[in-house]
């Protein structure tokens, strides 16, 4: 009888530990600040516009293992309420038009829809942060990182040349104190820089280390081309 009870207790303990591990793997741990280099991004798709600075793709809540967390669908009333709030804040709206463009359209209404999509899919999953705060923090982080100038300060220039991957990493680490993650487009046998992902703390106001676990985006190979700005 004692052996049976001991077995049941051990089984219960295993279930509790397993359940806790499963739950913790789904918990919000930090943000990914995802910024796009348009001239790399547009190598693999048609773009309606370009920008000569890095622009925001999003501020994504993720688990400790780097799994993105998604929010709930919002209704039309909430959608319109957010849009009205953005239009009232002219300074924020201007910043979003500079730092958080959609490359697929020049239509301002569609661009605003892209912002709402990012809030709905990603921002709304983090309870306690309202939409305007979410957009404001993302913009401030983009301004702080200032990736084009941050890279240029260390001699990494968007001139179509190939640079060691470590040079990109080292330049960004000098600004944030932590290594970033990079995404590339593979074309003509070369890696071309497409995105930079910087990990941010739970309050979205400080930088932190990224988790280079399974599924972390990386560019394979030792060298990455920095695509030159074009008007195409």
N, CA, C and O of each residue as an XYZ file, in Angstrom:
928
protein
N       0.831     -1.206      0.000
C       0.000      0.000      0.000
C       0.866      1.255      0.000
O       0.597      2.218     -0.719
N       1.927      1.219      0.838
C       2.826      2.356      0.908
C       3.506      2.585     -0.437
O       3.678      3.724     -0.872
N       3.889      1.493     -1.087
C       4.534      1.602     -2.393
C       3.589      2.218     -3.415
O       3.999      3.020     -4.254
N       2.305      1.829     -3.332
C       1.305      2.378     -4.260
C       1.130      3.874     -4.046
O       1.073      4.644     -5.004
N       1.045      4.285     -2.770
C       0.892      5.706     -2.455
C       2.114      6.515     -2.903
O       1.990      7.633     -3.403
N       3.296      5.921     -2.709
C       4.525      6.588     -3.120
C       4.550      6.786     -4.632
O       4.971      7.830     -5.131
N       4.089      5.759     -5.353
C       4.039      5.839     -6.815
C       3.080      6.944     -7.258
O       3.376      7.723     -8.164
N       1.905      6.991     -6.582
C       0.917      8.014     -6.935
C       1.458      9.415     -6.669
O       1.239     10.336     -7.457
N       2.168      9.565     -5.548
C       2.738     10.864     -5.203
C       3.783     11.282     -6.239
O       3.828     12.438     -6.661
N       4.620     10.326     -6.639
C       5.652     10.611     -7.637
C       5.024     11.004     -8.968
O       5.493     11.922     -9.641
N       3.954     10.296     -9.343
C       3.259     10.592    -10.597
C       2.635     11.988    -10.553
O       2.684     12.734    -11.531
N       2.043     12.331     -9.389
C       1.445     13.654     -9.224
C       2.510     14.743     -9.331
O       2.288     15.777     -9.962
N       3.660     14.509     -8.716
C       4.743     15.488     -8.757
C       5.227     15.714    -10.180
O       5.502     16.845    -10.580
N       5.331     14.626    -10.944
C       5.760     14.734    -12.346
C       4.765     15.558    -13.145
O       5.150     16.403    -13.952
N       3.469     15.304    -12.912
C       2.431     16.045    -13.637
C       2.470     17.536    -13.308
O       2.297     18.383    -14.185
N       2.702     17.846    -12.017
C       2.775     19.247    -11.600
C       3.967     19.936    -12.253
O       3.851     21.048    -12.769
N       5.118     19.258    -12.224
C       6.331     19.832    -12.818
C       6.154     20.033    -14.316
O       6.524     21.073    -14.860
N       5.580     19.021    -14.986
C       5.367     19.094    -16.431
C       4.400     20.216    -16.780
O       4.600     20.960    -17.740
N       3.340     20.318    -15.972
C       2.351     21.368    -16.222
C       2.934     22.745    -16.017
O       2.647     23.668    -16.779
N       3.768     22.890    -14.970
C       4.412     24.174    -14.709
C       5.347     24.556    -15.842
O       5.391     25.712    -16.263
N       6.103     23.562    -16.338
C       7.023     23.819    -17.444
C       6.274     24.246    -18.694
O       6.697     25.156    -19.406
N       5.140     23.569    -18.954
C       4.336     23.930    -20.116
C       3.796     25.351    -19.992
O       3.838     26.127    -20.947
N       3.288     25.686    -18.801
C       2.729     27.019    -18.596
C       3.793     28.098    -18.726
O       3.560     29.136    -19.345
N       4.981     27.847    -18.133
C       6.041     28.849    -18.178
C       6.530     29.069    -19.597
O       6.987     30.161    -19.935
N       6.437     28.029    -20.442
C       6.885     28.165    -21.823
C       5.959     29.057    -22.633
O       6.315     29.483    -23.732
N       4.763     29.346    -22.100
C       3.796     30.192    -22.795
C       3.708     31.590    -22.188
O       2.918     32.416    -22.644
N       4.521     31.858    -21.156
C       4.428     33.133    -20.453
C       5.247     34.219    -21.141
O       6.296     33.950    -21.725
N       4.751     35.441    -21.062
C       5.478     36.597    -21.579
C       6.776     36.773    -20.800
O       6.782     36.767    -19.569
N       7.882     36.930    -21.542
C       9.188     37.071    -20.902
C       9.888     38.372    -21.295
O      10.526     39.013    -20.460
N       9.770     38.756    -22.555
C      10.387     39.990    -23.028
C       9.799     40.357    -24.391
O       8.940     39.648    -24.917
N      10.268     41.469    -24.953
C       9.823     41.902    -26.281
C      10.933     41.709    -27.306
O      12.122     41.756    -26.991
N      10.506     41.494    -28.525
C      11.395     41.644    -29.671
C      11.075     42.975    -30.334
O       9.942     43.195    -30.763
N      12.053     43.860    -30.424
C      11.936     45.072    -31.230
C      12.454     44.710    -32.617
O      13.657     44.548    -32.820
N      11.533     44.585    -33.567
C      11.877     44.104    -34.909
C      11.927     45.299    -35.859
O      10.928     45.988    -36.066
N      13.116     45.531    -36.435
C      13.293     46.648    -37.364
C      13.781     46.141    -38.719
O      14.641     45.264    -38.801
N      13.216     46.706    -39.766
C      13.452     46.264    -41.141
C      14.402     47.229    -41.848
O      14.279     48.447    -41.725
N      15.360     46.652    -42.596
C      16.112     47.457    -43.551
C      15.392     47.312    -44.892
O      15.468     46.254    -45.516
N      14.688     48.365    -45.349
C      13.809     48.237    -46.515
C      14.492     47.709    -47.771
O      13.875     46.987    -48.556
N      15.758     48.061    -47.968
C      16.438     47.693    -49.208
C      16.913     46.239    -49.198
O      17.342     45.715    -50.226
N      16.837     45.600    -48.049
C      17.014     44.151    -47.984
C      15.673     43.448    -48.046
O      15.502     42.456    -48.755
N      14.736     43.975    -47.299
C      13.380     43.412    -47.252
C      12.758     43.357    -48.644
O      12.105     42.375    -48.997
N      12.958     44.405    -49.428
C      12.314     44.504    -50.747
C      13.045     43.711    -51.829
O      12.629     43.724    -52.987
N      14.118     43.027    -51.470
C      14.768     42.130    -52.427
C      13.932     40.888    -52.690
O      14.078     40.252    -53.734
N      13.055     40.537    -51.752
C      12.285     39.307    -51.907
C      10.797     39.553    -52.100
O      10.009     38.607    -52.095
N      10.403     40.807    -52.269
C       8.990     41.113    -52.517
C       8.868     42.491    -53.172
O       9.775     43.319    -53.093
N       7.730     42.710    -53.818
C       7.470     44.011    -54.432
C       7.084     45.013    -53.352
O       6.238     44.730    -52.503
N       7.704     46.177    -53.390
C       7.407     47.218    -52.406
C       6.896     48.467    -53.111
O       7.347     48.805    -54.205
N       5.966     49.136    -52.482
C       5.393     50.359    -53.045
C       6.231     51.581    -52.700
O       6.090     52.635    -53.319
N       7.099     51.435    -51.711
C       7.932     52.558    -51.284
C       9.198     52.020    -50.643
O       9.311     50.827    -50.360
N      10.150     52.918    -50.418
C      11.382     52.616    -49.698
C      11.568     53.677    -48.609
O      10.911     54.718    -48.608
N      12.461     53.387    -47.707
C      12.890     54.373    -46.723
C      14.384     54.181    -46.534
O      14.883     53.061    -46.641
N      15.091     55.245    -46.257
C      16.538     55.151    -46.101
C      16.965     55.004    -44.647
O      18.148     55.119    -44.325
N      15.997     54.751    -43.770
C      16.307     54.401    -42.385
C      15.674     53.047    -42.078
O      14.789     52.588    -42.799
N      16.130     52.421    -41.014
C      15.466     51.209    -40.540
C      14.080     51.596    -40.038
O      13.923     52.600    -39.344
N      13.084     50.802    -40.389
C      11.724     51.087    -39.934
C      11.202     49.923    -39.100
O      11.684     48.795    -39.203
N      10.224     50.221    -38.287
C       9.656     49.212    -37.400
C       8.815     48.197    -38.159
O       8.011     48.549    -39.023
N       9.016     46.946    -37.822
C       8.061     45.903    -38.202
C       7.107     45.685    -37.040
O       5.911     45.466    -37.234
N       7.648     45.748    -35.835
C       6.772     45.618    -34.688
C       7.529     45.508    -33.378
O       8.755     45.399    -33.348
N       6.769     45.538    -32.305
C       7.256     45.297    -30.947
C       6.470     44.095    -30.454
O       5.298     44.209    -30.096
N       7.130     42.934    -30.437
C       6.426     41.667    -30.260
C       6.704     41.039    -28.897
O       7.861     40.753    -28.589
N       5.696     40.818    -28.083
C       5.881     40.051    -26.849
C       6.238     38.603    -27.189
O       5.615     37.991    -28.056
N       7.239     38.065    -26.503
C       7.658     36.686    -26.753
C       7.877     35.953    -25.433
O       8.015     36.569    -24.376
N       7.906     34.633    -25.519
C       8.232     33.802    -24.367
C       9.748     33.768    -24.183
O      10.490     34.324    -24.992
N      10.197     33.116    -23.122
C      11.633     32.985    -22.876
C      12.324     32.258    -24.019
O      13.502     32.496    -24.286
N      11.599     31.374    -24.693
C      12.159     30.628    -25.813
C      12.029     31.325    -27.150
O      12.426     30.772    -28.176
N      11.472     32.545    -27.158
C      11.373     33.295    -28.400
C      10.140     33.013    -29.224
O      10.114     33.310    -30.419
N       9.105     32.441    -28.605
C       7.847     32.224    -29.324
C       6.993     33.480    -29.197
O       6.753     33.961    -28.090
N       6.533     34.011    -30.334
C       5.715     35.221    -30.283
C       4.333     34.915    -29.719
O       3.731     33.884    -30.021
N       3.850     35.833    -28.898
C       2.530     35.705    -28.284
C       1.544     36.580    -29.043
O       1.852     37.726    -29.372
N       0.378     36.053    -29.317
C      -0.606     36.788    -30.108
C      -1.793     37.204    -29.260
O      -2.202     36.493    -28.342
N      -2.340     38.374    -29.584
C      -3.480     38.911    -28.862
C      -4.797     38.462    -29.456
O      -4.842     37.566    -30.298
N      -5.869     39.092    -29.008
C      -7.218     38.748    -29.453
C      -7.688     39.723    -30.527
O      -7.222     40.860    -30.599
N      -8.607     39.266    -31.350
C      -9.217     40.140    -32.348
C      -9.951     41.278    -31.642
O     -10.608     41.074    -30.622
N      -9.827     42.475    -32.203
C     -10.555     43.608    -31.634
C     -11.741     43.942    -32.531
O     -11.717     43.681    -33.734
N     -12.771     44.518    -31.935
C     -13.958     44.847    -32.727
C     -13.777     46.193    -33.439
O     -12.819     46.923    -33.185
N     -14.711     46.497    -34.323
C     -14.613     47.707    -35.141
C     -14.629     48.968    -34.282
O     -13.954     49.948    -34.597
N     -15.399     48.939    -33.202
C     -15.481     50.109    -32.319
C     -14.122     50.418    -31.702
O     -13.685     51.569    -31.684
N     -13.455     49.376    -31.194
C     -12.125     49.554    -30.606
C     -11.129     50.006    -31.666
O     -10.296     50.877    -31.415
N     -11.220     49.414    -32.840
C     -10.362     49.775    -33.969
C     -10.462     51.276    -34.259
O      -9.446     51.962    -34.367
N     -11.679     51.771    -34.383
C     -11.897     53.188    -34.699
C     -11.471     54.104    -33.554
O     -10.979     55.209    -33.781
N     -11.664     53.637    -32.332
C     -11.266     54.423    -31.159
C      -9.751     54.636    -31.140
O      -9.275     55.728    -30.832
N      -9.000     53.586    -31.470
C      -7.540     53.699    -31.510
C      -7.115     54.668    -32.609
O      -6.231     55.500    -32.404
N      -7.748     54.555    -33.776
C      -7.421     55.452    -34.885
C      -7.672     56.912    -34.520
O      -6.859     57.782    -34.832
N      -8.789     57.176    -33.865
C      -9.109     58.547    -33.463
C      -8.079     59.075    -32.467
O      -7.686     60.239    -32.534
N      -7.647     58.223    -31.549
C      -6.640     58.631    -30.565
C      -5.321     58.974    -31.253
O      -4.650     59.938    -30.884
N      -4.956     58.175    -32.254
C      -3.724     58.438    -32.997
C      -3.808     59.762    -33.755
O      -2.846     60.529    -33.783
N      -4.948     60.022    -34.361
C      -5.111     61.253    -35.134
C      -5.065     62.491    -34.235
O      -4.647     63.563    -34.672
N      -5.491     62.340    -32.989
C      -5.439     63.473    -32.051
C      -4.008     63.766    -31.606
O      -3.661     64.909    -31.308
N      -3.187     62.722    -31.565
C      -1.790     62.892    -31.156
C      -0.938     63.090    -32.415
O      -0.357     62.138    -32.936
N      -0.873     64.326    -32.892
C      -0.205     64.621    -34.159
C       1.281     64.277    -34.135
O       1.836     63.830    -35.138
N       1.919     64.486    -32.993
C       3.343     64.195    -32.877
C       3.606     62.699    -33.031
O       4.512     62.290    -33.757
N       2.804     61.889    -32.342
C       2.965     60.442    -32.439
C       2.645     59.958    -33.848
O       3.347     59.106    -34.393
N       1.587     60.502    -34.434
C       1.217     60.086    -35.789
C       2.348     60.385    -36.776
O       2.643     59.572    -37.652
N       2.979     61.555    -36.632
C       4.098     61.919    -37.508
C       5.274     60.964    -37.318
O       5.918     60.563    -38.287
N       5.548     60.605    -36.066
C       6.627     59.649    -35.789
C       6.326     58.287    -36.406
O       7.211     57.645    -36.971
N       5.085     57.855    -36.296
C       4.709     56.565    -36.870
C       4.854     56.577    -38.391
O       5.273     55.582    -38.982
N       4.512     57.694    -39.023
C       4.648     57.798    -40.477
C       6.113     57.759    -40.913
O       6.416     57.421    -42.058
N       7.008     58.102    -40.009
C       8.439     58.052    -40.322
C       9.060     56.711    -39.951
O       9.803     56.122    -40.736
N       8.747     56.235    -38.748
C       9.445     55.061    -38.222
C       8.674     53.747    -38.362
O       9.243     52.675    -38.156
N       7.391     53.819    -38.708
C       6.595     52.584    -38.750
C       5.747     52.551    -40.024
O       4.532     52.355    -39.977
N       6.409     52.746    -41.145
C       5.739     52.717    -42.445
C       5.374     51.293    -42.848
O       5.975     50.326    -42.381
N       4.395     51.184    -43.709
C       4.163     49.939    -44.435
C       4.847     50.082    -45.785
O       4.634     51.069    -46.490
N       5.665     49.109    -46.148
C       6.369     49.172    -47.426
C       5.498     48.725    -48.590
O       5.878     48.879    -49.751
N       4.342     48.177    -48.282
C       3.487     47.617    -49.333
C       2.482     48.620    -49.890
O       1.798     48.322    -50.869
N       2.380     49.808    -49.283
C       1.389     50.782    -49.742
C       1.822     52.198    -49.386
O       2.590     52.410    -48.448
N       1.317     53.165    -50.153
C       1.532     54.571    -49.814
C       0.232     55.201    -49.315
O       0.192     56.388    -48.989
N      -0.823     54.398    -49.258
C      -2.126     54.871    -48.804
C      -2.111     55.027    -47.283
O      -1.895     54.056    -46.558
N      -2.338     56.241    -46.810
C      -2.221     56.528    -45.374
C      -3.219     55.723    -44.546
O      -2.907     55.302    -43.432
N      -4.416     55.510    -45.085
C      -5.423     54.740    -44.348
C      -4.995     53.288    -44.178
O      -5.210     52.685    -43.126
N      -4.387     52.734    -45.225
C      -3.913     51.359    -45.130
C      -2.736     51.247    -44.168
O      -2.589     50.251    -43.460
N      -1.896     52.290    -44.151
C      -0.767     52.288    -43.216
C      -1.277     52.290    -41.779
O      -0.763     51.560    -40.932
N      -2.291     53.113    -41.509
C      -2.896     53.132    -40.169
C      -3.479     51.769    -39.832
O      -3.418     51.329    -38.684
N      -4.045     51.100    -40.834
C      -4.556     49.748    -40.624
C      -3.451     48.775    -40.247
O      -3.672     47.852    -39.463
N      -2.254     48.981    -40.806
C      -1.100     48.149    -40.462
C      -0.724     48.336    -38.997
O      -0.403     47.370    -38.305
N      -0.765     49.585    -38.525
C      -0.465     49.824    -37.106
C      -1.466     49.084    -36.214
O      -1.087     48.440    -35.236
N      -2.735     49.189    -36.567
C      -3.764     48.521    -35.765
C      -3.573     47.010    -35.809
O      -3.771     46.322    -34.808
N      -3.188     46.499    -36.972
C      -2.918     45.058    -37.092
C      -1.811     44.640    -36.129
O      -1.926     43.615    -35.457
N      -0.742     45.427    -36.059
C       0.366     45.084    -35.169
C      -0.068     45.134    -33.702
O       0.345     44.298    -32.899
N      -0.901     46.114    -33.358
C      -1.419     46.171    -31.993
C      -2.300     44.961    -31.703
O      -2.169     44.316    -30.662
N      -3.191     44.665    -32.633
C      -4.132     43.569    -32.438
C      -3.405     42.231    -32.325
O      -3.695     41.434    -31.433
N      -2.460     41.990    -33.233
C      -1.789     40.688    -33.267
C      -0.764     40.527    -32.158
O      -0.613     39.440    -31.599
N      -0.060     41.606    -31.838
C       1.051     41.501    -30.889
C       0.833     42.329    -29.617
O       0.872     41.794    -28.509
N       0.606     43.627    -29.783
C       0.543     44.510    -28.621
C      -0.539     44.161    -27.629
O      -0.336     44.273    -26.420
N      -1.697     43.735    -28.131
C      -2.829     43.470    -27.228
C      -2.629     42.231    -26.371
O      -3.370     42.012    -25.413
N      -1.627     41.413    -26.711
C      -1.386     40.214    -25.898
C      -0.720     40.561    -24.573
O      -0.725     39.756    -23.642
N      -0.154     41.746    -24.487
C       0.510     42.191    -23.260
C      -0.447     43.083    -22.489
O      -0.608     44.260    -22.815
N      -1.074     42.532    -21.484
C      -2.056     43.289    -20.708
C      -1.366     44.397    -19.899
O      -0.236     44.236    -19.438
N      -2.058     45.503    -19.741
C      -1.520     46.587    -18.934
C      -0.859     47.696    -19.730
O      -0.458     48.709    -19.158
N      -0.735     47.521    -21.062
C      -0.179     48.577    -21.898
C      -1.225     48.975    -22.930
O      -1.674     48.139    -23.714
N      -1.614     50.245    -22.935
C      -2.646     50.662    -23.884
C      -2.022     50.922    -25.255
O      -0.801     51.035    -25.359
N      -2.837     51.017    -26.308
C      -2.305     51.136    -27.669
C      -1.352     52.307    -27.875
O      -0.285     52.134    -28.463
N      -1.719     53.496    -27.401
C      -0.859     54.654    -27.625
C       0.481     54.497    -26.922
O       1.517     54.891    -27.457
N       0.463     53.927    -25.734
C       1.698     53.677    -24.998
C       2.564     52.673    -25.755
O       3.782     52.826    -25.845
N       1.919     51.656    -26.290
C       2.622     50.635    -27.083
C       3.324     51.268    -28.288
O       4.508     51.021    -28.518
N       2.601     52.076    -29.049
C       3.187     52.717    -30.227
C       4.297     53.686    -29.831
O       5.347     53.737    -30.472
N       4.055     54.454    -28.767
C       5.039     55.441    -28.322
C       6.335     54.769    -27.899
O       7.422     55.228    -28.252
N       6.224     53.695    -27.151
C       7.436     53.014    -26.673
C       8.215     52.404    -27.830
O       9.445     52.445    -27.845
N       7.501     51.839    -28.797
C       8.175     51.262    -29.960
C       8.946     52.337    -30.724
O      10.091     52.123    -31.123
N       8.314     53.490    -30.923
C       8.961     54.589    -31.636
C      10.182     55.091    -30.869
O      11.231     55.332    -31.466
N      10.054     55.251    -29.557
C      11.180     55.731    -28.754
C      12.354     54.760    -28.807
O      13.510     55.180    -28.853
N      12.061     53.472    -28.803
C      13.124     52.470    -28.909
C      13.804     52.541    -30.270
O      15.024     52.408    -30.367
N      13.013     52.751    -31.324
C      13.586     52.881    -32.666
C      14.487     54.114    -32.751
O      15.562     54.067    -33.349
N      14.041     55.208    -32.152
C      14.857     56.427    -32.139
C      16.152     56.210    -31.363
O      17.222     56.654    -31.782
N      16.044     55.528    -30.237
C      17.219     55.297    -29.393
C      18.245     54.423    -30.098
O      19.440     54.714    -30.059
N      17.792     53.363    -30.735
C      18.735     52.456    -31.402
C      19.328     53.093    -32.652
O      20.503     52.876    -32.951
N      18.535     53.881    -33.393
C      19.029     54.640    -34.552
C      19.992     53.774    -35.374
O      21.163     54.113    -35.546
N      19.474     52.661    -35.872
C      20.343     51.604    -36.379
C      21.256     52.018    -37.527
O      22.421     51.620    -37.560
N      20.748     52.806    -38.462
C      21.622     53.171    -39.590
C      22.857     53.919    -39.096
O      23.976     53.606    -39.502
N      22.658     54.904    -38.225
C      23.800     55.660    -37.704
C      24.638     54.833    -36.740
O      25.861     54.969    -36.694
N      23.977     53.979    -35.976
C      24.709     53.106    -35.050
C      25.686     52.214    -35.805
O      26.827     52.038    -35.377
N      25.244     51.654    -36.922
C      26.122     50.815    -37.742
C      27.200     51.659    -38.422
O      28.359     51.251    -38.495
N      26.815     52.835    -38.920
C      27.771     53.697    -39.625
C      28.915     54.130    -38.716
O      30.057     54.254    -39.159
N      28.604     54.359    -37.446
C      29.637     54.777    -36.491
C      30.753     53.749    -36.366
O      31.875     54.088    -35.991
N      30.447     52.500    -36.677
C      31.448     51.432    -36.606
C      31.895     50.987    -38.000
O      32.478     49.916    -38.167
N      31.608     51.835    -39.002
C      32.101     51.561    -40.344
C      31.286     50.585    -41.160
O      31.745     50.115    -42.201
N      30.074     50.268    -40.704
C      29.190     49.354    -41.447
C      28.181     50.220    -42.196
O      27.248     50.756    -41.598
N      28.371     50.352    -43.507
C      27.612     51.309    -44.313
C      26.735     50.602    -45.348
O      27.111     49.551    -45.865
N      25.564     51.178    -45.650
C      24.673     50.575    -46.651
C      25.125     50.916    -48.070
O      24.497     51.719    -48.760
N      26.215     50.296    -48.488
C      26.797     50.582    -49.798
C      26.859     49.345    -50.695
O      27.540     49.338    -51.720
N      26.135     48.301    -50.289
C      26.141     47.069    -51.070
C      27.301     46.149    -50.763
O      27.388     45.050    -51.309
N      28.200     46.593    -49.885
C      29.367     45.780    -49.546
C      28.995     44.681    -48.556
O      27.950     44.728    -47.908
N      29.872     43.704    -48.459
C      29.695     42.598    -47.520
C      30.580     42.843    -46.304
O      31.759     43.174    -46.433
N      29.994     42.675    -45.125
C      30.722     42.872    -43.878
C      30.625     41.605    -43.030
O      29.637     40.876    -43.113
N      31.647     41.344    -42.217
C      31.529     40.215    -41.292
C      30.304     40.374    -40.389
O      30.009     41.470    -39.911
N      29.615     39.291    -40.169
C      28.433     39.329    -39.305
C      28.767     39.937    -37.942
O      27.972     40.683    -37.369
N      29.944     39.608    -37.439
C      30.335     40.090    -36.117
C      30.399     41.615    -36.077
O      30.154     42.213    -35.030
N      30.729     42.257    -37.214
C      30.795     43.720    -37.238
C      29.427     44.352    -36.985
O      29.321     45.359    -36.286
N      28.378     43.748    -37.562
C      27.018     44.218    -37.294
C      26.679     44.041    -35.813
O      26.171     44.948    -35.153
N      26.977     42.850    -35.322
C      26.626     42.513    -33.941
C      27.343     43.437    -32.954
O      26.747     43.945    -32.004
N      28.637     43.639    -33.209
C      29.454     44.454    -32.304
C      28.989     45.910    -32.295
O      28.959     46.550    -31.245
N      28.628     46.427    -33.469
C      28.177     47.820    -33.559
C      26.887     48.038    -32.776
O      26.748     49.029    -32.060
N      25.951     47.113    -32.914
C      24.666     47.250    -32.214
C      24.839     47.023    -30.718
O      24.179     47.671    -29.905
N      25.727     46.101    -30.359
C      25.988     45.848    -28.942
C      26.595     47.085    -28.271
O      26.345     47.338    -27.092
N      27.389     47.854    -29.019
C      27.970     49.079    -28.462
C      26.885     50.080    -28.073
O      27.076     50.885    -27.163
N      25.751     50.029    -28.760
C      24.633     50.935    -28.470
C      23.734     50.397    -27.358
O      23.337     51.144    -26.464
N      23.413     49.101    -27.410
C      22.405     48.541    -26.503
C      22.987     47.788    -25.315
O      22.304     47.577    -24.313
N      24.252     47.380    -25.428
C      24.854     46.575    -24.368
C      24.593     45.090    -24.511
O      25.037     44.296    -23.681
N      23.869     44.706    -25.565
C      23.510     43.297    -25.757
C      23.562     42.934    -27.234
O      23.363     43.784    -28.103
N      23.832     41.660    -27.506
C      23.868     41.196    -28.888
C      22.458     41.133    -29.469
O      21.528     40.710    -28.782
N      22.287     41.544    -30.718
C      20.993     41.444    -31.389
C      20.863     40.108    -32.107
O      21.757     39.265    -32.037
N      19.756     39.925    -32.788
C      19.580     38.823    -33.731
C      19.359     39.435    -35.107
O      18.786     40.518    -35.225
N      19.812     38.746    -36.140
C      19.729     39.253    -37.505
C      18.943     38.299    -38.385
O      19.003     37.081    -38.212
N      18.200     38.868    -39.337
C      17.531     38.081    -40.368
C      18.038     38.544    -41.729
O      18.282     39.731    -41.945
N      18.189     37.598    -42.631
C      18.733     37.903    -43.945
C      17.836     37.398    -45.063
O      16.986     36.529    -44.866
N      18.052     37.971    -46.248
C      17.493     37.466    -47.496
C      18.635     36.785    -48.242
O      19.708     37.365    -48.409
N      18.405     35.574    -48.681
C      19.410     34.866    -49.464
C      19.132     35.124    -50.943
O      18.075     34.752    -51.453
N      20.084     35.761    -51.633
C      19.896     36.069    -53.050
C      21.250     36.072    -53.755
O      22.227     36.630    -53.254
N      21.287     35.440    -54.922
C      22.516     35.363    -55.727
C      23.688     34.797    -54.931
O      24.843     35.167    -55.146
N      23.365     33.896    -54.012
C      24.409     33.236    -53.240
C      24.920     34.021    -52.046
O      25.846     33.581    -51.365
N      24.323     35.187    -51.782
C      24.777     36.029    -50.674
C      23.660     36.255    -49.658
O      22.475     36.227    -49.988
N      24.075     36.479    -48.414
C      23.149     36.951    -47.385
C      23.049     38.466    -47.473
O      24.067     39.157    -47.517
N      21.815     38.987    -47.501
C      21.577     40.425    -47.500
C      20.783     40.769    -46.244
O      19.801     40.098    -45.926
N      21.198     41.802    -45.535
C      20.523     42.166    -44.289
C      19.074     42.563    -44.548
O      18.793     43.401    -45.405
N      18.156     41.952    -43.798
C      16.733     42.263    -43.922
C      16.174     42.862    -42.635
O      15.491     43.885    -42.678
N      16.454     42.240    -41.495
C      15.881     42.687    -40.224
C      16.894     42.584    -39.100
O      17.785     41.735    -39.106
N      16.730     43.465    -38.148
C      17.484     43.411    -36.893
C      16.477     43.268    -35.761
O      15.504     44.017    -35.686
N      16.715     42.311    -34.892
C      15.839     42.087    -33.741
C      16.636     42.370    -32.468
O      17.680     41.765    -32.221
N      16.129     43.286    -31.682
C      16.762     43.656    -30.418
C      15.810     43.281    -29.290
O      14.617     43.577    -29.355
N      16.328     42.642    -28.277
C      15.478     42.194    -27.169
C      15.346     43.299    -26.119
O      16.307     43.987    -25.774
N      14.119     43.436    -25.633
C      13.742     44.548    -24.751
C      13.024     43.985    -23.526
O      12.307     42.989    -23.626
N      13.216     44.618    -22.378
C      12.619     44.153    -21.129
C      11.105     44.275    -21.088
O      10.488     44.821    -22.003
N      10.519     43.763    -20.021
C       9.060     43.634    -19.928
C       8.330     44.979    -19.900
O       7.148     45.040    -20.239
N       9.009     46.050    -19.506
C       8.386     47.373    -19.511
C       8.639     48.125    -20.816
O       8.218     49.270    -20.978
N       9.327     47.472    -21.735
C       9.640     48.059    -23.049
C      10.397     49.375    -22.927
O      10.190     50.298    -23.715
N      11.279     49.450    -21.929
C      12.052     50.681    -21.760
C      13.534     50.421    -21.494
O      14.272     51.341    -21.143
N      13.972     49.168    -21.661
C      15.386     48.854    -21.494
C      15.749     47.655    -22.371
O      14.896     46.838    -22.716
N      17.020     47.571    -22.719
C      17.487     46.464    -23.546
C      17.943     45.306    -22.663
O      18.304     45.500    -21.503
N      17.920     44.115    -23.222
C      18.326     42.922    -22.478
C      18.879     41.888    -23.452
O      18.796     42.047    -24.670
N      19.440     40.832    -22.889
C      19.995     39.766    -23.719
C      18.884     38.988    -24.413
O      17.794     38.813    -23.869
N      19.181     38.526    -25.620
C      18.257     37.659    -26.340
C      18.538     36.208    -25.987
O      19.638     35.858    -25.560
N      17.540     35.382    -26.168
C      17.686     33.952    -25.938
C      17.964     33.293    -27.281
O      17.079     33.204    -28.132
N      19.190     32.834    -27.465
C      19.549     32.204    -28.731
C      19.189     30.728    -28.716
O      20.030     29.869    -28.981
N      17.946     30.446    -28.409
C      17.466     29.072    -28.361
C      16.965     28.609    -29.715
O      17.163     29.275    -30.731
N      16.321     27.470    -29.711
C      15.769     26.907    -30.929
C      14.753     27.884    -31.515
O      13.900     28.413    -30.802
N      14.854     28.112    -32.802
C      13.904     28.993    -33.461
C      14.339     30.440    -33.525
O      13.674     31.251    -34.169
N      15.449     30.793    -32.869
C      15.919     32.170    -32.947
C      16.367     32.480    -34.369
O      17.095     31.692    -34.973
N      15.939     33.621    -34.911
C      16.314     33.960    -36.285
C      17.798     34.278    -36.389
O      18.335     35.044    -35.588
N      18.446     33.695    -37.363
C      19.861     33.954    -37.568
C      20.162     34.003    -39.058
O      19.402     33.482    -39.874
N      21.276     34.635    -39.403
C      21.764     34.610    -40.778
C      22.898     33.591    -40.838
O      23.889     33.714    -40.118
N      22.751     32.600    -41.686
C      23.794     31.586    -41.816
C      24.969     32.162    -42.596
O      24.786     32.962    -43.513
N      26.160     31.751    -42.228
C      27.353     32.261    -42.890
C      28.015     33.346    -42.069
O      27.453     33.843    -41.093
N      29.229     33.707    -42.484
C      30.031     34.657    -41.713
C      29.911     36.097    -42.193
O      30.287     37.022    -41.472
N      29.385     36.301    -43.413
C      29.341     37.645    -43.987
C      27.934     38.009    -44.443
O      27.164     37.153    -44.879
N      27.614     39.298    -44.334
C      26.288     39.793    -44.705
C      26.450     41.072    -45.522
O      27.168     41.989    -45.123
N      25.774     41.123    -46.674
C      25.761     42.349    -47.464
C      24.765     43.345    -46.866
O      23.704     42.978    -46.361
N      25.152     44.615    -46.944
C      24.284     45.698    -46.474
C      23.753     46.404    -47.723
O      24.434     47.267    -48.276
N      22.530     46.044    -48.180
C      22.022     46.555    -49.455
C      21.996     48.082    -49.518
O      21.650     48.764    -48.553
N      22.371     48.585    -50.678
C      22.436     50.023    -50.903
C      21.051     50.594    -51.175
O      20.258     49.957    -51.868
N      20.734     51.787    -50.644
C      19.448     52.420    -50.951
C      19.297     52.680    -52.448
O      20.228     53.142    -53.108
N      18.120     52.376    -52.968
C      17.813     52.629    -54.373
C      16.432     53.254    -54.461
O      15.671     53.235    -53.493
N      16.117     53.798    -55.602
C      14.799     54.395    -55.833
C      13.861     53.435    -56.546
O      12.744     53.817    -56.896
N      14.288     52.200    -56.767
C      13.469     51.243    -57.516
C      12.273     50.800    -56.709
O      11.472     49.994    -57.183
